[in-house]
Amino acid sequence: PAVSPQLSASAAAMVASLRRSSLSQLSPIAWCVFAGSAVAAIGALLPWEQATMPFGVKLTAGPADSAGGVIMLWLLLAAVVWIAWPVRVEQLPKKRLIGLTVVLALLSFFMIAKWAGLGDAQSASSDDVLGEVLQVDIGPGLGLFLYSAGMIAIWVGVVRSWLGSGSQAVAAS
């Protein structure tokens, strides 16, 4: 069967569009935001804290242990990706940057609260009255490290976007 000229023109346009949005052509800001979101999403699945109880018993806990914990984090991370989606090809508008900053601040709150809670739990467990025999060692889990690394990467992208939008406004005036 013969291919119509209109169909081949639209196929060529689709191929050109795919080449423009290729992963190799993503800006460093887009890499920070999207890769950071992926790393944080994986970290949300893994344990955020681990405790070693007497006699070598190990316990872990994370967002997956609470009803809807992972879903909430994933929805907020999906919002980050959706808000930042235009950064693939252009500088983010101010409204999107503001929205991205607000959602990222909320996501970062969970990370900061967990690190603070772990610090409090560690200091409370070191004040154990019963001594070394019944001491509980509490520490961060792999998930918290990954989630934190993802948050840092996203923040790097957002700060670079803010700095880029400032230089863009100066160049326009």
Disulfide bonds with the S-S distance in Angstrom:
none
